[in-house]
Amino acid sequence: MPTFTTRRDWLRHTAASAAAIIAAQALPSWAFAEELVRTPRQTEGPFYPDRLPLDTDNDLLIVNDAITEAVGEVTHLTGRILDAKGNPLRNALVEIWQVDSKGAYIHTQSGNRERRDKNFQGYGKFLTGSKGEYYFRTIKPVAYPGRTPHIHFAISAKDHEKFTTQCYIKGEQRNARDGVLRSVTDQRQRESVQVPFTAIKDSKIGELEAAFDIVLGWTPTA
């Protein structure tokens, strides 16, 4: 077991480990078609942080070097940013934001903000590597009033318009009643944004893992 002197060292190690796992993963069966199923664009919503936290790294469970972690089911969220042919998009900025375990965003107009978990960062960002990979440590999303559990994503890259979408829990019963998800009329696209959140074998604290690949209509810049 390696020894880490700082939280930054730990994040660097876990991101590298996640990249190795992603590289070893096989593409899903639909990836062998001429083009991959493109991830549907979805609304940014009203709660993109209006005041970004001082800590904006990819570990949303610890704010700066605090000792107390956020409440929630620890989730290792990985994936790749790809073009429609399956080519990885390197140096793309991936942003995520979501409610805490009490259903509050880090936004001044969020409902339930008076009970917000101050140990949950609520927002994070990651610059993709050579294989288009990203990694976040966060919590399994919970419901917000009127919405099924979800995580917001924004992808930015040079010479491209920002792309926003959302990630959902596969098998979540509230998905069928969610207006934003139901607005995706193409069945394959709707299925592509719903991913399993599964238990990590031998995890002593009940950690989960989820993999969400985002396929864009972009072509890599030369």
C-alpha positions as a Markdown table, in Angstrom:
| # | Residue | x | y | z |
|---|---|---|---|---|
| 1 | Met | 0.0 | 0.0 | 0.0 |
| 2 | Pro | 1.6 | 3.3 | -1.1 |
| 3 | Thr | 2.1 | 6.1 | 1.5 |
| 4 | Phe | 0.7 | 9.6 | 0.5 |
| 5 | Thr | 2.2 | 12.7 | 2.1 |
| 6 | Thr | -0.5 | 15.1 | 0.8 |
| 7 | Arg | -4.1 | 15.0 | -0.4 |
| 8 | Arg | -2.7 | 16.1 | -3.8 |
| 9 | Asp | -0.5 | 13.0 | -4.0 |
| 10 | Trp | -3.5 | 10.8 | -3.2 |
| 11 | Leu | -5.6 | 12.5 | -5.9 |
| 12 | Arg | -2.8 | 12.1 | -8.5 |
| 13 | His | -2.5 | 8.4 | -7.6 |
| 14 | Thr | -6.2 | 7.7 | -7.7 |
| 15 | Ala | -6.6 | 9.5 | -11.0 |
| 16 | Ala | -3.8 | 7.4 | -12.5 |
| 17 | Ser | -5.4 | 4.2 | -11.2 |
| 18 | Ala | -8.7 | 5.2 | -12.7 |
| 19 | Ala | -7.1 | 5.9 | -16.0 |
| 20 | Ala | -5.6 | 2.4 | -16.0 |
| 21 | Ile | -8.9 | 0.8 | -15.3 |
| 22 | Ile | -10.7 | 2.8 | -18.0 |
| 23 | Ala | -8.0 | 1.8 | -20.5 |
| 24 | Ala | -8.6 | -1.8 | -19.8 |
| 25 | Gln | -12.4 | -1.6 | -20.1 |
| 26 | Ala | -13.9 | -3.0 | -23.3 |
| 27 | Leu | -16.2 | -0.7 | -25.3 |
| 28 | Pro | -19.9 | -1.6 | -24.9 |
| 29 | Ser | -21.5 | -3.7 | -27.7 |
| 30 | Trp | -23.1 | -0.7 | -29.4 |
| 31 | Ala | -19.6 | 0.8 | -29.9 |
| 32 | Phe | -18.8 | -1.5 | -32.8 |
| 33 | Ala | -21.3 | 0.2 | -35.0 |
| 34 | Glu | -20.0 | 2.7 | -37.5 |
| 35 | Glu | -20.7 | 5.5 | -35.0 |
| 36 | Leu | -21.3 | 5.4 | -31.3 |
| 37 | Val | -24.6 | 6.6 | -29.8 |
| 38 | Arg | -24.2 | 10.2 | -29.2 |
| 39 | Thr | -24.9 | 11.5 | -25.6 |
| 40 | Pro | -27.9 | 13.7 | -25.7 |
| 41 | Arg | -27.5 | 17.4 | -24.8 |
| 42 | Gln | -29.5 | 18.2 | -21.7 |
| 43 | Thr | -30.2 | 21.4 | -19.8 |
| 44 | Glu | -27.6 | 22.9 | -17.5 |
| 45 | Gly | -30.4 | 23.7 | -15.1 |
| 46 | Pro | -30.7 | 26.7 | -12.8 |
| 47 | Phe | -28.2 | 25.5 | -10.2 |
| 48 | Tyr | -24.8 | 25.7 | -11.8 |
| 49 | Pro | -22.8 | 27.2 | -8.8 |
| 50 | Asp | -23.3 | 30.9 | -8.7 |
| 51 | Arg | -20.3 | 31.0 | -6.3 |
| 52 | Leu | -17.7 | 28.4 | -7.1 |
| 53 | Pro | -16.1 | 26.8 | -4.0 |
| 54 | Leu | -12.5 | 27.6 | -3.2 |
| 55 | Asp | -11.8 | 23.9 | -3.7 |
| 56 | Thr | -12.7 | 22.7 | -7.2 |
| 57 | Asp | -10.7 | 19.5 | -7.5 |
| 58 | Asn | -12.1 | 16.1 | -8.5 |
| 59 | Asp | -12.6 | 14.8 | -4.9 |
| 60 | Leu | -16.0 | 16.2 | -3.8 |
| 61 | Leu | -16.0 | 14.4 | -0.4 |
| 62 | Ile | -13.3 | 16.5 | 1.2 |
| 63 | Val | -13.2 | 20.3 | 1.1 |
| 64 | Asn | -9.5 | 21.5 | 1.0 |
| 65 | Asp | -7.7 | 19.5 | 3.8 |
| 66 | Ala | -10.7 | 19.1 | 6.1 |
| 67 | Ile | -10.8 | 15.9 | 8.2 |
| 68 | Thr | -14.5 | 15.3 | 8.1 |
| 69 | Glu | -15.9 | 13.7 | 4.8 |
| 70 | Ala | -19.2 | 14.5 | 3.3 |
| 71 | Val | -22.2 | 12.3 | 4.1 |
| 72 | Gly | -23.4 | 9.9 | 1.4 |
| 73 | Glu | -22.6 | 6.7 | -0.5 |
| 74 | Val | -19.0 | 7.1 | -1.7 |
| 75 | Thr | -18.8 | 6.7 | -5.5 |
| 76 | His | -15.9 | 6.5 | -7.8 |
| 77 | Leu | -17.2 | 8.0 | -11.0 |
| 78 | Thr | -15.1 | 7.4 | -14.1 |
| 79 | Gly | -15.5 | 7.6 | -17.9 |
| 80 | Arg | -14.2 | 8.8 | -21.2 |
| 81 | Ile | -14.9 | 11.8 | -23.4 |
| 82 | Leu | -15.1 | 10.5 | -27.0 |
| 83 | Asp | -16.1 | 11.7 | -30.5 |
| 84 | Ala | -18.7 | 9.9 | -32.5 |
| 85 | Lys | -16.0 | 7.5 | -34.0 |
| 86 | Gly | -14.7 | 6.6 | -30.6 |
| 87 | Asn | -11.6 | 8.8 | -30.6 |
| 88 | Pro | -10.7 | 10.1 | -27.2 |
| 89 | Leu | -10.8 | 13.9 | -26.6 |
| 90 | Arg | -7.7 | 14.9 | -24.7 |
| 91 | Asn | -7.5 | 18.0 | -22.5 |
| 92 | Ala | -11.2 | 18.5 | -22.4 |
| 93 | Leu | -12.5 | 20.1 | -19.2 |
| 94 | Val | -15.1 | 18.0 | -17.4 |
| 95 | Glu | -17.2 | 19.7 | -14.7 |
| 96 | Ile | -19.7 | 18.1 | -12.5 |
| 97 | Trp | -22.2 | 19.4 | -9.9 |
| 98 | Gln | -24.9 | 17.8 | -7.9 |
| 99 | Val | -26.9 | 18.0 | -4.7 |
| 100 | Asp | -25.5 | 16.8 | -1.4 |
| 101 | Ser | -27.1 | 14.0 | 0.7 |
| 102 | Lys | -29.8 | 16.4 | 1.9 |
| 103 | Gly | -30.8 | 17.5 | -1.6 |
| 104 | Ala | -29.0 | 20.9 | -1.6 |
| 105 | Tyr | -26.9 | 22.5 | -4.3 |
| 106 | Ile | -24.1 | 24.9 | -3.7 |
| 107 | His | -26.2 | 27.7 | -5.0 |
| 108 | Thr | -27.7 | 30.6 | -3.2 |
| 109 | Gln | -31.2 | 29.9 | -4.5 |
| 110 | Ser | -31.1 | 26.1 | -3.9 |
| 111 | Gly | -33.9 | 24.6 | -1.9 |
| 112 | Asn | -32.9 | 23.2 | 1.5 |
| 113 | Arg | -29.7 | 25.3 | 1.5 |
| 114 | Glu | -30.0 | 26.0 | 5.2 |
| 115 | Arg | -29.3 | 22.3 | 5.9 |
| 116 | Arg | -26.5 | 21.9 | 3.2 |
| 117 | Asp | -23.7 | 19.5 | 4.1 |
| 118 | Lys | -20.7 | 22.0 | 4.4 |
| 119 | Asn | -18.3 | 19.0 | 4.0 |
| 120 | Phe | -19.6 | 18.3 | 0.5 |
| 121 | Gln | -17.8 | 20.2 | -2.2 |
| 122 | Gly | -20.8 | 20.0 | -4.6 |
| 123 | Tyr | -18.7 | 20.8 | -7.7 |
| 124 | Gly | -15.6 | 19.5 | -9.2 |
| 125 | Lys | -13.5 | 19.6 | -12.4 |
| 126 | Phe | -11.0 | 17.3 | -14.2 |
| 127 | Leu | -8.9 | 17.7 | -17.4 |
| 128 | Thr | -9.0 | 14.6 | -19.5 |
| 129 | Gly | -5.9 | 12.6 | -20.2 |
| 130 | Ser | -4.6 | 11.0 | -23.4 |
| 131 | Lys | -7.4 | 8.4 | -23.5 |
| 132 | Gly | -10.1 | 11.0 | -22.8 |
| 133 | Glu | -10.5 | 9.7 | -19.3 |
| 134 | Tyr | -11.8 | 11.5 | -16.2 |
| 135 | Tyr | -12.2 | 10.5 | -12.6 |
| 136 | Phe | -14.2 | 11.9 | -9.7 |
| 137 | Arg | -14.8 | 10.8 | -6.1 |
| 138 | Thr | -18.2 | 11.8 | -5.1 |
| 139 | Ile | -21.5 | 10.5 | -3.6 |
| 140 | Lys | -24.3 | 8.5 | -5.3 |
| 141 | Pro | -26.8 | 11.2 | -6.4 |
| 142 | Val | -30.0 | 11.7 | -4.5 |
| 143 | Ala | -33.3 | 13.2 | -5.6 |
| 144 | Tyr | -34.0 | 16.9 | -5.7 |
| 145 | Pro | -37.7 | 18.0 | -5.4 |
| 146 | Gly | -39.3 | 17.3 | -8.8 |
| 147 | Arg | -36.3 | 15.4 | -10.2 |
| 148 | Thr | -34.9 | 11.9 | -10.2 |
| 149 | Pro | -31.3 | 11.5 | -8.8 |
| 150 | His | -28.8 | 12.9 | -11.3 |
| 151 | Ile | -25.4 | 14.4 | -11.8 |
| 152 | His | -24.8 | 17.4 | -14.0 |
| 153 | Phe | -22.0 | 17.4 | -16.5 |
| 154 | Ala | -20.4 | 20.1 | -18.6 |
| 155 | Ile | -17.7 | 19.5 | -21.2 |
| 156 | Ser | -15.5 | 22.3 | -22.6 |
| 157 | Ala | -12.7 | 22.2 | -25.1 |
| 158 | Lys | -10.9 | 24.6 | -27.3 |
| 159 | Asp | -12.8 | 25.7 | -30.4 |
| 160 | His | -16.0 | 23.9 | -29.2 |
| 161 | Glu | -19.2 | 25.1 | -27.7 |
| 162 | Lys | -19.7 | 23.9 | -24.1 |
| 163 | Phe | -21.7 | 20.7 | -24.0 |
| 164 | Thr | -24.0 | 19.9 | -21.0 |
| 165 | Thr | -25.8 | 16.7 | -20.1 |
| 166 | Gln | -26.8 | 14.7 | -17.1 |
| 167 | Cys | -26.0 | 11.2 | -15.7 |
| 168 | Tyr | -28.7 | 9.0 | -14.1 |
| 169 | Ile | -28.8 | 5.8 | -12.0 |
| 170 | Lys | -29.8 | 2.8 | -14.1 |
| 171 | Gly | -32.9 | 1.1 | -12.6 |
| 172 | Glu | -34.0 | 4.1 | -10.5 |
| 173 | Gln | -37.8 | 4.0 | -10.5 |
| 174 | Arg | -38.1 | 7.8 | -10.5 |
| 175 | Asn | -36.4 | 7.9 | -13.9 |
| 176 | Ala | -39.7 | 7.0 | -15.7 |
| 177 | Arg | -41.4 | 10.1 | -14.3 |
| 178 | Asp | -38.5 | 12.6 | -14.8 |
| 179 | Gly | -39.4 | 15.3 | -17.3 |
| 180 | Val | -35.9 | 16.1 | -18.3 |
| 181 | Leu | -34.9 | 12.5 | -18.9 |
| 182 | Arg | -38.2 | 11.7 | -20.7 |
| 183 | Ser | -37.5 | 14.7 | -23.0 |
| 184 | Val | -34.8 | 12.5 | -24.7 |
| 185 | Thr | -37.0 | 10.8 | -27.3 |
| 186 | Asp | -34.4 | 8.5 | -28.8 |
| 187 | Gln | -34.5 | 5.3 | -26.7 |
| 188 | Arg | -30.8 | 4.5 | -27.2 |
| 189 | Gln | -29.7 | 8.0 | -26.3 |
| 190 | Arg | -32.0 | 7.9 | -23.2 |
| 191 | Glu | -30.4 | 4.6 | -22.1 |
| 192 | Ser | -26.9 | 5.9 | -22.7 |
| 193 | Val | -27.2 | 8.4 | -19.9 |
| 194 | Gln | -28.4 | 5.8 | -17.3 |
| 195 | Val | -25.5 | 3.9 | -15.8 |
| 196 | Pro | -25.2 | 1.3 | -13.0 |
| 197 | Phe | -23.9 | 2.3 | -9.6 |
| 198 | Thr | -22.5 | -0.9 | -8.4 |
| 199 | Ala | -20.9 | -2.0 | -5.1 |
| 200 | Ile | -17.1 | -2.4 | -5.2 |
| 201 | Lys | -16.1 | -5.9 | -4.1 |
| 202 | Asp | -14.2 | -6.0 | -0.8 |
| 203 | Ser | -14.8 | -2.4 | 0.0 |
| 204 | Lys | -15.1 | -2.1 | 3.8 |
| 205 | Ile | -17.1 | 1.1 | 3.7 |
| 206 | Gly | -19.6 | 0.1 | 0.9 |
| 207 | Glu | -18.1 | 2.2 | -1.9 |
| 208 | Leu | -19.7 | 2.2 | -5.3 |
| 209 | Glu | -18.4 | 2.6 | -8.8 |
| 210 | Ala | -20.0 | 4.0 | -12.0 |
| 211 | Ala | -18.7 | 4.5 | -15.5 |
| 212 | Phe | -20.2 | 7.2 | -17.8 |
| 213 | Asp | -18.8 | 7.6 | -21.2 |
| 214 | Ile | -19.8 | 10.8 | -23.0 |
| 215 | Val | -19.9 | 10.7 | -26.8 |
| 216 | Leu | -19.9 | 14.0 | -28.6 |
| 217 | Gly | -20.3 | 15.1 | -32.2 |
| 218 | Trp | -17.0 | 16.9 | -32.0 |
| 219 | Thr | -13.9 | 16.1 | -34.0 |
| 220 | Pro | -10.5 | 16.4 | -32.4 |
| 221 | Thr | -8.7 | 19.6 | -33.3 |
| 222 | Ala | -5.4 | 19.1 | -35.1 |
